[in-house]
Amino acid sequence: MTEPKRSRSLLSYRISLVVAIPLLVILTGGLIAGNSYVATRASIVRLASSLFTQIADQTADQARSHVRQASPAVDLLAALLSDEDVIPPSDDLARRLLAVLRANSGFAWVSFSDETGAFTGAQRTADGSLLVNRSHIDGGKTTMDEHSVAKDGTWKLTRHVDDSGYDPRTRPFYAAATAAKKRVWVNPYVFFGEGVPGMTCAGPVYARDGKLRGVVTVDFDLDTLSAYVATLHPSPNARVFIYTASGTILADPGAHLVAQSGKGAEGVLVTRDTIEDDLVRQYFRAPGASSFDYQGAPYFSVTRSFEHESLNWSVAAVAPESDFMGDVNKTTRFALVAGAIAVILAVLLAATMANRIAAPLVHLASEMDKVGRFELVEADPPPTIFTEISLMNRALVTMKRGLMNFGVYVPRDLVRAVLASGVRAELGGKTKPLTVFFSDLAGFTTLSESLSPDALVKLLSGYFDEMTKVISDRRGTIDKFIGDGIMAFWNAPQDEPDHAVLACETALACQRKLDGMKKADPSLSRLSARIGIATGQALVGNIGSSDRMNYTAMGDTVNLAARLEGLGKVYGTRILVSEACRNAAGDRIVMRAIDFVAVKGKKVGVKVYEPLALASEANEDAQAVSRFSELAMDAYLARRWDEAVRHFESILAVLPGDVAAATLRDRARDYGREPPAADWSGAYVMKEK
């Protein structure tokens, strides 16, 4: 029979059902919710953009109207002062400037500065009151008087400064107007002594003969623009600000527009490069873009630019998308939660339906797979409401019970190993390196004469159970039980690179296990086990007839292992291994050399060894015995009899009464008195098994 071919891809019924129903719910809900979200978001983006555009245009109109009246006022004042034969006295001049200031509510200052450094100006303060500020330079000092103007037109001196240090001729507006020789708009700057941002429209005043008389100005306090944009609230977290083409910030209620510097006490205006507000700086990284990200959140952005004479300003309005998408996002989150609940319910429903069929089928497949590995453990099948599955469960239980009854007649570990190897159960074998293990109970025959058959079977079964566990735990294959003996081997059917080490470890563990059983049951005190182990090439496979076969090993290696088990009673050892096994185990097992012997039926001798302990567990006595035995065997085979005797005596000093050392010592003494023939190979020929 050949294994049925599988299709290239198989689908789990349970997974298919559990996935299909929730996936259908997700796809349907996702398409509806996604389409609704996209459409709603597009509409909101359009509305937000339209609203921001209106705000930006409104702000641009307000800024334009703020500066629109400045040029006519400057031209008028310049013309009037040019037509005068002389500049009017400062009182009359101040009253003219006050008249212009009253007529234009958006003006912060109206002033005239002459070529001598004298200054006359009318100022509107933040609270709307009017001031007259006059100064003149005398002897390098600037004397300044400031009067408040009452509603009835009367003046009151409010401040006198002997030396204010102010010289209008050094200010930007004066330099710009006289250099251009025409009306100009001065770049925004910080007003002297006030620390507030402002800008100036300035025009030179010339006499009829063309001589420069001075400069008239109209000044704007830019804080009024910041106050205006602060009233604009297109959304809860929106920001509106104004800046020039060069990047100077003119109005922004959320930022400090004047920064201190070493250029003067007034400070300097902040720009897009020096402003500390991270939101504004992020906007300038992509100016004019319709959106940008700030601190991980998307922002809407609208920019409107406008020009007035030489002024080129831009109005920007920005706001987080969440200001407009908040309700939509809440609805979306609610839809996601509801969808997640629906998916969970769909999964539970699908899982319940799938388990009704899939769980019993999976159980059947699992149990059949265990049967295929000869793991025959009874387990109650899960309940099912389907008749067909119930019939399959009953058939499986019947088959397992039949195989369990059969399993008591065959070595289960061997069957499992053969099944795991994938080897087809047919006659045939192959030659490969094996380590073969034989054990036999000494004293069992005498003990069995005093026991009833039932007690004898119970004792032997207990012994075999313990030894089988020790061998199986170290991956050995149990071939058969021979009376009270056990045959096992390693490296078949599964490869075991360390088969010699595993066999030696098993032998030592079996002896420890038997010692423990004897302590637990004093009636077993007369029992002892002899073990023989050999490593070499052997034929292993299914041997027998076509309808009855045995997985076993055959060959000289198997016979040698059996002979070594019998030799144990000659040397008084519990374990004997071949030289090939000793070489394969290497330094991982501490061993001592026993003899160079030709077992019955062989003419060629082999060295035999006794494992003493694992290298990791060996004590000083074991190490000493191993060392002395090698020295003794080398001297013995080299015919150095006295030296050999001394080393055997050293072993007996560590192991008093040791049969093997005493036997070889006595033999060396005999050879010393009567040496063997010249063709002596060193092998001691055994006459018995």
C-alpha positions in Angstrom: 0.0 0.0 0.0 1.3 3.5 -0.8 0.6 6.6 1.1 -2.3 8.6 -0.5 -1.2 11.6 -2.3 -2.1 15.0 -0.9 -3.3 17.9 -3.0 -1.0 20.8 -3.2 -3.0 22.8 -0.7 -5.4 21.6 1.9 -7.9 23.8 3.8 -9.0 23.3 7.4 -12.7 23.1 7.7 -12.7 24.7 11.1 -10.4 27.5 10.1 -12.2 28.1 6.8 -15.5 28.4 8.5 -14.1 30.6 11.4 -12.4 32.8 8.9 -15.0 33.0 6.2 -18.0 34.3 8.2 -16.0 37.0 10.1 -14.2 37.9 6.9 -17.6 38.4 5.2 -18.7 40.6 8.1 -15.5 42.6 8.0 -15.6 43.1 4.2 -19.2 44.2 4.2 -18.9 46.5 7.1 -15.5 47.8 6.0 -16.8 48.7 2.5 -19.8 50.5 3.9 -17.9 52.3 6.7 -14.9 53.1 4.5 -16.9 54.5 1.7 -18.9 56.6 4.2 -15.8 57.9 6.0 -14.0 58.8 2.7 -17.1 60.7 1.4 -17.7 62.5 4.7 -14.1 63.4 5.1 -13.9 64.8 1.5 -17.0 66.9 2.2 -15.5 68.2 5.5 -12.2 69.0 3.9 -14.0 71.1 1.2 -16.0 72.9 3.9 -13.0 73.5 6.0 -11.0 74.8 3.1 -13.8 77.1 2.1 -14.1 78.4 5.6 -10.4 78.9 6.0 -10.3 80.7 2.6 -13.0 83.1 3.8 -11.1 83.8 7.0 -7.9 84.4 5.2 -9.5 86.7 2.7 -11.3 88.6 5.5 -8.0 89.0 7.3 -6.2 90.1 4.2 -9.0 92.8 3.6 -8.6 93.9 7.2 -4.9 94.2 6.9 -5.2 96.0 3.6 -7.7 98.5 5.0 -5.4 99.0 8.0 -2.6 100.4 5.8 -4.7 101.8 2.9 -5.2 105.3 4.4 -1.5 105.8 5.3 -0.3 106.9 1.9 -2.9 109.7 1.3 -2.2 111.0 4.8 1.5 111.1 4.3 1.2 112.7 0.9 -1.2 115.4 2.4 1.0 116.2 5.3 4.1 116.4 3.1 2.4 118.7 0.6 1.1 121.0 3.4 4.5 121.3 5.1 6.2 121.8 1.7 3.9 124.8 0.9 4.6 126.5 4.2 7.3 129.2 4.1 8.5 127.8 7.4 7.6 124.8 9.5 4.9 125.8 11.9 5.7 126.1 15.6 5.6 122.7 17.4 2.3 123.4 19.1 0.6 124.2 15.8 2.3 121.3 14.1 1.2 119.0 16.9 -2.4 120.1 16.5 -2.3 119.3 12.8 -0.9 115.9 13.5 -3.6 115.3 16.1 -6.3 116.2 13.6 -4.9 113.6 11.2 -4.6 111.0 14.0 -8.2 111.6 15.1 -9.5 111.2 11.5 -7.8 107.8 11.1 -8.6 105.4 13.9 -6.1 102.8 12.6 -3.1 105.1 12.9 -0.8 104.6 16.0 1.5 107.6 15.3 1.6 110.7 13.0 4.9 112.5 13.2 7.3 115.0 11.7 11.0 114.9 12.2 13.2 117.7 10.9 16.8 117.8 9.7 18.0 119.2 13.1 16.7 116.1 14.9 13.6 117.7 16.4 10.6 115.5 16.6 6.9 116.2 16.9 4.4 113.3 17.0 0.8 112.5 18.0 0.3 109.0 19.4 -2.8 106.9 20.0 -2.2 104.5 23.0 -3.6 101.0 23.3 -6.5 102.3 25.5 -7.4 104.9 22.8 -6.1 108.1 24.6 -4.0 110.6 22.7 -0.5 111.9 23.5 1.7 114.6 22.1 5.4 113.9 22.1 7.9 116.6 21.3 11.7 116.5 21.5 14.7 118.5 20.3 18.4 118.0 20.4 20.5 120.7 22.2 24.2 120.2 23.1 24.0 116.5 22.2 21.1 115.8 24.5 17.6 115.1 23.5 15.0 116.9 25.7 11.6 115.3 25.5 8.2 116.5 26.7 5.1 114.4 26.6 1.5 115.8 27.0 -1.7 113.9 27.4 -4.6 115.4 25.3 -8.0 115.6 27.1 -11.3 115.1 25.3 -11.8 118.9 25.5 -8.5 119.5 23.7 -6.5 120.7 26.6 -2.9 119.4 27.1 -1.3 118.2 30.4 2.4 117.6 30.8 2.8 113.9 31.8 6.5 113.3 31.3 9.7 115.2 30.9 13.0 113.6 30.1 16.2 115.6 30.1 17.9 113.2 27.7 15.9 110.5 26.0 18.7 109.6 23.6 16.3 109.6 20.7 17.4 111.0 17.3 14.8 110.5 14.5 17.5 110.9 11.9 19.0 107.5 13.0 15.7 105.6 12.7 14.9 103.4 9.7 12.0 105.5 8.5 14.1 108.7 8.2 16.9 106.9 6.4 14.6 105.1 4.0 12.5 108.2 3.1 15.5 110.6 2.5 17.3 107.9 0.5 14.4 107.2 -1.7 13.4 110.9 -1.9 9.8 109.8 -2.1 7.1 108.2 0.0 8.2 104.7 1.1 7.0 101.8 3.2 9.6 100.9 5.8 10.2 97.3 6.7 8.5 96.3 10.0 10.6 97.2 13.1 10.3 97.6 16.8 9.1 101.1 18.0 11.7 103.0 19.9 11.1 102.9 23.7 7.9 100.9 23.3 9.1 97.4 22.5 6.1 96.7 20.3 6.2 95.8 16.6 5.2 98.4 14.1 5.6 99.6 10.6 5.8 103.1 9.0 4.8 104.9 5.8 7.2 107.8 5.5 7.6 110.7 3.1 10.3 113.4 2.7 9.3 117.0 3.0 11.1 119.5 0.8 11.0 123.3 0.7 10.2 125.2 -2.5 13.9 125.5 -3.1 14.3 121.7 -2.9 16.0 121.7 0.5 15.1 118.8 2.8 13.0 120.0 5.7 12.3 116.6 7.3 10.2 113.5 7.1 6.5 112.9 7.9 5.3 109.4 9.0 2.2 107.4 9.7 2.9 104.5 12.0 0.9 101.4 12.7 1.1 99.3 15.9 1.1 95.7 14.6 -0.3 94.5 17.9 -3.6 95.7 16.6 -3.4 93.2 13.8 -2.6 90.4 16.3 -5.5 91.5 18.4 -7.7 91.3 15.3 -6.6 87.9 14.2 -7.1 86.7 17.9 -10.8 87.3 17.4 -11.0 84.9 14.5 -12.1 81.4 15.5 -12.8 79.3 12.5 -12.3 76.2 14.7 -11.5 75.6 18.4 -7.8 75.3 17.9 -7.3 77.3 14.7 -4.4 79.8 14.3 -4.3 82.8 12.0 -1.1 84.8 11.5 0.3 87.3 9.0 3.9 87.4 7.7 5.9 89.3 5.0 7.4 87.9 1.9 10.8 87.9 3.7 9.4 85.8 6.5 8.9 88.5 9.2 6.0 87.7 11.4 3.6 90.7 11.6 0.7 89.3 13.6 0.3 86.1 15.6 -1.7 86.1 18.8 -0.1 82.9 19.9 3.6 84.0 19.7 6.0 86.7 21.0 6.8 88.8 18.0 9.7 90.8 19.5 12.9 89.0 20.5 15.8 90.6 22.4 19.1 91.0 20.6 22.4 92.8 20.9 21.3 95.3 18.3 19.3 97.5 20.7 17.1 97.6 23.7 14.0 97.6 21.4 14.8 94.1 20.2 14.1 92.7 16.8 11.0 91.1 15.1 10.9 87.3 14.9 11.0 85.6 11.6 10.0 82.2 10.3 13.5 81.1 11.2 13.7 82.5 14.7 10.1 82.1 16.0 9.9 79.7 18.9 6.4 78.5 18.1 6.8 74.9 16.8 3.4 74.9 15.0 4.3 78.0 12.9 7.8 76.6 12.2 6.2 73.4 10.9 3.9 75.4 8.7 6.9 77.2 7.1 8.6 73.9 6.3 6.0 73.5 3.6 4.5 77.0 3.0 1.4 77.1 0.9 0.6 73.4 1.3 -3.0 72.5 1.9 -2.0 70.2 4.8 0.9 69.2 7.0 1.7 67.0 10.0 2.5 68.4 13.4 3.3 66.3 16.5 1.8 63.3 14.7 -1.5 65.0 13.9 -2.7 66.2 10.4 -3.4 69.9 10.0 -5.4 71.9 7.4 -3.7 74.9 6.0 -4.8 77.8 3.8 -2.6 80.7 2.6 -3.7 84.0 1.0 -1.2 86.6 -0.3 -1.9 90.3 -1.1 0.0 93.3 -2.1 -0.4 97.0 -1.4 2.0 99.3 -3.1 5.5 97.9 -2.1 4.0 95.7 0.7 3.7 92.0 0.0 2.0 90.1 2.9 0.5 86.7 3.4 -2.2 85.5 5.7 -2.1 81.9 6.9 -4.8 79.9 8.7 -4.1 76.5 10.2 -6.1 74.1 12.3 -5.8 70.5 13.4 -7.9 68.2 11.3 -9.5 66.8 14.5 -11.3 70.2 14.9 -13.4 69.3 11.9 -13.2 65.5 12.0 -13.8 65.0 15.7 -17.4 63.8 15.3 -16.6 61.8 12.3 -13.7 60.1 14.1 -16.0 59.4 17.1 -18.5 57.9 14.8 -15.8 55.9 13.1 -14.5 54.6 16.5 -18.0 53.6 17.4 -18.4 51.8 14.2 -15.0 50.0 14.7 -16.0 48.9 18.2 -19.4 47.8 16.9 -17.7 46.0 14.0 -15.2 44.3 16.4 -18.1 43.1 18.6 -19.8 41.8 15.4 -16.7 40.0 14.3 -16.2 38.4 17.8 -19.8 37.2 17.7 -19.3 35.9 14.2 -16.1 34.1 15.2 -17.9 32.6 18.2 -20.8 31.5 16.0 -18.5 30.1 13.4 -16.3 28.4 15.9 -19.3 26.8 17.6 -20.6 25.5 14.3 -17.1 24.3 13.2 -16.4 22.5 16.5 -19.5 20.5 16.1 -17.9 18.8 13.2 -14.2 19.6 13.1 -13.4 18.7 16.8 -14.6 15.1 16.5 -12.8 14.8 13.1 -9.6 16.2 14.5 -9.8 13.8 17.4 -10.2 10.9 15.0 -7.3 12.0 12.9 -5.1 12.4 16.0 -6.0 9.0 17.4 -5.4 7.4 14.0 -2.0 9.1 13.8 -1.2 7.7 17.3 -2.3 4.2 16.2 0.0 4.6 13.2 2.9 5.2 15.7 1.7 2.3 17.8 0.8 4.6 20.7 -2.2 2.6 22.0 -3.7 4.7 24.8 -7.4 4.6 25.3 -9.1 8.0 25.3 -12.8 8.8 25.3 -13.9 10.4 22.1 -15.6 13.8 22.3 -19.4 13.7 22.2 -21.0 14.3 18.9 -24.5 14.7 17.5 -23.6 13.2 14.2 -24.3 9.5 13.6 -21.5 8.9 11.1 -18.8 10.3 13.4 -20.1 8.2 16.3 -19.8 5.1 14.1 -16.2 6.0 13.2 -15.4 6.5 16.9 -16.7 3.1 17.8 -14.7 1.5 15.0 -11.5 3.3 16.2 -12.0 2.1 19.8 -12.5 -1.5 18.6 -9.3 -1.4 16.4 -7.2 0.1 19.3 -8.3 -2.7 21.7 -7.4 -5.3 19.1 -4.0 -3.8 18.6 -3.4 -3.5 22.4 -4.0 -7.2 22.8 -1.6 -7.9 19.9 0.9 -5.5 21.4 1.6 -7.6 24.4 3.2 -10.2 22.1 5.6 -7.9 20.3 8.2 -5.4 21.6 6.3 -2.1 21.3 9.4 0.1 21.3 10.7 -1.8 18.4 7.5 -1.4 16.5 7.4 2.3 17.2 11.0 2.7 16.2 10.4 0.9 12.9 7.3 3.0 12.2 9.1 6.2 13.0 12.0 5.2 10.7 9.6 4.9 7.8 11.1 1.5 6.8 8.7 -0.8 5.0 7.9 -4.0 6.9 9.3 -6.5 4.5 12.0 -9.2 4.6 15.5 -8.0 4.2 18.3 -6.1 6.0 21.5 -4.2 5.7 24.9 -4.3 7.3 25.8 -1.3 9.5 27.7 -0.5 12.6 25.8 -1.6 15.7 26.5 -1.8 19.4 25.0 -5.0 20.7 24.0 -5.6 24.4 23.4 -8.9 26.1 22.5 -9.3 29.8 21.8 -12.4 31.9 20.7 -12.9 35.5 23.2 -15.0 37.6 21.6 -16.8 40.5 18.1 -16.7 38.9 17.9 -20.5 38.5 18.5 -21.1 42.2 16.1 -18.4 43.2 13.4 -19.7 40.9 13.4 -23.1 42.6 12.1 -21.5 45.8 9.3 -19.5 44.1 5.9 -20.4 42.8 5.3 -19.9 39.1 3.2 -16.8 39.7 5.8 -15.2 42.0 8.5 -16.1 39.5 6.6 -14.5 36.6 5.9 -11.4 38.8 9.6 -11.1 39.8 10.8 -11.5 36.2 8.2 -9.1 34.8 9.2 -6.4 37.4 12.9 -6.9 36.5 12.2 -6.7 32.7 10.0 -3.6 33.3 12.8 -1.7 35.0 15.5 -2.8 32.6 13.3 -2.0 29.6 12.8 1.5 30.8 16.5 2.0 31.3 17.3 0.8 27.8 14.4 2.7 26.2 15.3 5.9 28.0 18.8 5.7 26.3 17.2 5.0 22.8 18.1 1.4 22.7 16.2 -1.1 20.6 15.1 -4.2 22.6 15.4 -7.2 20.3 14.1 -10.0 22.5 13.9 -11.6 26.0 15.8 -14.9 26.2 14.7 -16.6 29.4 16.0 -14.2 32.0 18.3 -12.5 29.5 17.8 -9.4 27.4 19.2 -8.6 23.9 19.3 -5.0 22.7 21.2 -2.9 20.2 21.8 0.7 19.2 22.1 2.5 15.9 19.1 0.7 14.3 16.5 1.3 13.1 17.3 4.9 13.9 20.9 6.2 13.6 22.6 7.0 16.8 26.1 8.5 16.4 27.0 7.8 20.0 25.7 4.3 20.1 28.7 2.8 21.9 28.5 5.5 24.7 24.8 5.0 25.1 25.2 1.2 25.4 27.9 1.6 28.1 25.8 4.2 30.0 22.8 1.8 29.8 24.9 -1.1 31.2 26.1 1.0 34.2 22.5 2.3 34.7 21.1 -1.3 34.6 23.5 -2.4 37.3 22.6 0.6 39.5 18.9 -0.1 39.0 19.4 -3.8 40.0 21.3 -2.7 43.1 18.4 -0.5 44.0 15.9 -3.3 43.5 17.9 -5.6 45.7 18.0 -3.0 48.5 14.3 -2.6 48.2 13.6 -6.3 48.2 16.2 -8.4 50.3 14.9 -11.6 48.7 16.7 -10.6 45.5 20.1 -10.2 47.2 21.4 -13.4 45.5 20.7 -12.0 42.0 23.4 -10.4 39.9 23.5 -9.4 36.3 26.3 -10.0 33.8 26.4 -7.8 30.7 28.3 -8.1 27.5 28.7 -5.4 24.9 30.3 -5.5 21.4 30.6 -2.8 18.7 31.0 -3.7 15.0 29.4 -4.4 11.7 26.2 -6.5 11.9 23.3 -7.5 9.7 20.1 -5.9 10.9 16.6 -6.0 9.5 13.5 -8.1 9.2 14.4 -11.8 9.4 11.9 -14.6 9.1 9.2 -15.7 6.7 6.8 -13.6 4.6 4.0 -13.9 7.2 6.1 -13.8 10.3 9.3 -11.9 10.7 11.5 -10.5 13.5 13.4 -7.3 13.4 16.8 -8.4 14.8 20.6 -8.3 14.4 22.9 -11.1 13.3 26.6 -11.6 12.8 30.0 -11.9 14.6 29.4 -8.7 16.6 26.2 -10.2 18.1 28.0 -13.5 18.9 30.9 -11.6 20.5 28.5 -9.7 22.7 26.9 -12.9 23.9 30.3 -14.5 24.6 31.4 -11.4 26.5 28.4 -11.7 28.7 29.4 -15.3 29.6 33.0 -14.3 30.2 31.9 -12.1 33.1 31.7 -15.1 35.4 35.4 -16.0 34.6 36.7 -12.6 35.5 34.1 -11.8 38.2 33.0 -8.7 36.3 29.5 -7.3 35.9 30.1 -5.7 32.5 32.5 -6.6 29.7 32.9 -4.7 26.4 34.9 -5.3 23.3 38.0 -3.2 22.3 36.0 -1.7 19.4 33.3 -0.6 21.8 35.9 0.9 24.1 37.5 2.8 21.2 34.1 4.1 20.0 33.2 5.3 23.5 36.5 7.1 23.8 37.2 9.2 26.9 33.5 9.6 27.9 33.6 6.2 29.7 36.3 5.3 32.2 37.3 1.7 31.6 39.9 -0.8 32.7 41.6 -3.4 30.5 40.7 -6.9 31.6 42.4 -9.4 29.3 43.4 -10.2 25.7 41.2 -13.2 25.0 40.0 -15.4 22.2 36.4 -16.4 22.9 35.2 -19.9 22.2 35.0 -20.5 18.5 37.6 -17.8 17.6 41.3 -18.0 17.1 42.0 -14.3 17.0 42.1 -12.6 20.4 40.5 -9.3 21.3 41.1 -7.0 24.2 38.1 -6.9 26.6 37.4 -4.0 29.0 35.2 -3.3 32.0 33.4 0.1 32.2 33.8 1.6 35.6 31.9 4.9 35.4 31.0 7.8 33.2 34.0 10.2 32.8 32.0 12.9 34.4 31.3 10.8 37.5 34.5 8.8 37.9 36.3 9.1 41.3 40.0 8.8 42.0 39.9 5.0 42.5 38.3 4.4 39.2 40.9 6.6 37.5 43.7 4.8 39.3 42.4 1.4 38.4 42.0 2.4 34.7 45.6 3.7 34.6 47.1 0.6 36.4 45.2 -1.8 34.2 46.6 -0.2 31.0 50.1 -0.4 32.4 49.6 -4.0 33.5 48.2 -5.1 30.2 51.0 -3.4 28.2 53.6 -5.1 30.4 51.8 -8.4 30.2 51.6 -8.5 26.4 55.3 -7.4 26.2 56.3 -10.4 28.5 57.5 -8.1 31.2 56.0 -10.4 33.9 57.4 -8.9 37.0 56.2 -5.4 36.0 52.8 -6.8 35.1 52.6 -8.4 38.5 53.4 -5.2 40.2 50.7 -3.3 38.4 48.1 -6.0 39.0 49.1 -5.8 42.7 48.4 -2.0 42.5 44.9 -2.7 41.2 44.3 -5.2 44.1 45.4 -2.5 46.5 42.5 -0.4 45.3 40.1 -3.3 44.8 41.0 -6.0 47.3 39.8 -9.4 46.2 39.3 -8.4 42.6 39.0 -11.6 40.6 40.1 -10.2 37.3 43.3 -8.6 38.7 44.1 -11.7 40.8 43.6 -14.0 37.8 45.9 -12.0 35.5 48.5 -11.6 38.3 48.6 -15.3 38.9 48.9 -16.0 35.2 51.7 -13.5 34.8 53.6 -15.2 37.7 53.1 -18.6 36.0 54.4 -17.2 32.8 57.3 -15.7 34.7 58.3 -19.2 35.9 57.4 -21.0 32.7 57.2 -18.6 29.8 54.9 -19.3 26.9 56.0 -20.4 23.4 57.8 -17.9 21.2 54.8 -17.6 18.9 52.5 -16.6 21.8 50.2 -13.8 20.7 49.1 -12.9 24.2 45.5 -14.1 23.6 44.0 -16.4 26.2 41.9 -19.0 24.5 38.6 -19.8 26.1 37.4 -23.3 26.1 33.9 -22.5 27.3 31.2 -20.0 26.3 
